[in-house]
Amino acid sequence: METSGWFVKFEDGATELVEVGYLRAVGAEDPAESVEEVPLGADAEAQWQKGTDKRFGDAWFPCKVTHVYE
């Protein structure tokens, strides 16, 4: 079973698949709970590598949604 989420592009050109719960719309305090909350083309913030990279902790990084998958 595939998890829904987004394919995003960060400001430095890096790309990442982001699952629901690790992406939020710009200005939002809480992560999106569904793909409908952050549409294709939207400016967003993603938690890098789901917060598992200890260099970044729970930091959020600006990105743009380039694909939505369900």
C-alpha positions as CSV (number, residue, x, y, z in Angstrom):
1,M,0.0,0.0,0.0
2,E,1.5,3.3,-1.1
3,T,1.3,6.3,1.3
4,S,0.0,9.6,-0.1
5,G,2.1,12.7,-0.2
6,W,4.1,15.1,-2.3
7,F,7.1,15.4,-4.5
8,V,8.8,18.7,-3.6
9,K,11.7,20.8,-4.8
10,F,13.8,22.7,-2.3
11,E,15.4,26.1,-2.9
12,D,18.8,24.5,-3.5
13,G,17.3,22.3,-6.3
14,A,17.2,19.1,-4.2
15,T,14.0,17.0,-4.5
16,E,12.3,14.7,-2.1
17,L,9.2,12.6,-1.7
18,V,7.4,13.8,1.4
19,E,4.7,11.8,3.2
20,V,1.6,13.3,4.8
21,G,2.6,14.6,8.2
22,Y,5.9,16.0,7.1
23,L,4.8,18.9,4.9
24,R,2.9,22.1,5.8
25,A,1.6,25.0,3.8
26,V,3.6,28.3,4.2
27,G,2.3,30.1,7.2
28,A,0.7,27.0,8.8
29,E,1.9,25.8,12.2
30,D,0.8,22.2,11.8
31,P,1.7,19.6,9.2
32,A,-0.9,18.8,6.6
33,E,-3.1,15.8,7.3
34,S,-4.1,15.2,3.7
35,V,-2.8,15.9,0.2
36,E,-5.7,18.3,-0.4
37,E,-4.3,20.7,2.2
38,V,-1.2,21.6,0.1
39,P,-2.0,21.6,-3.7
40,L,0.3,21.2,-6.7
41,G,2.5,24.3,-7.2
42,A,2.1,25.6,-3.7
43,D,4.9,27.0,-1.7
44,A,5.4,24.8,1.4
45,E,7.8,23.7,4.1
46,A,9.0,20.2,4.5
47,Q,10.7,18.5,7.4
48,W,14.0,17.3,5.9
49,Q,14.2,13.5,5.8
50,K,11.3,13.3,8.2
51,G,13.4,14.8,11.0
52,T,15.7,11.8,11.1
53,D,18.9,13.7,10.1
54,K,20.3,14.8,13.4
55,R,22.1,17.7,11.7
56,F,18.7,19.4,11.2
57,G,16.6,18.1,14.1
58,D,13.0,19.1,13.5
59,A,13.8,22.0,11.2
60,W,11.4,22.9,8.3
61,F,12.8,23.9,4.9
62,P,11.1,26.0,2.2
63,C,10.1,24.1,-1.0
64,K,7.6,24.0,-3.8
65,V,5.2,21.1,-4.5
66,T,5.9,19.7,-7.9
67,H,3.7,16.5,-7.8
68,V,0.9,15.2,-5.6
69,Y,0.5,11.4,-5.3
70,E,-2.2,9.4,-3.6
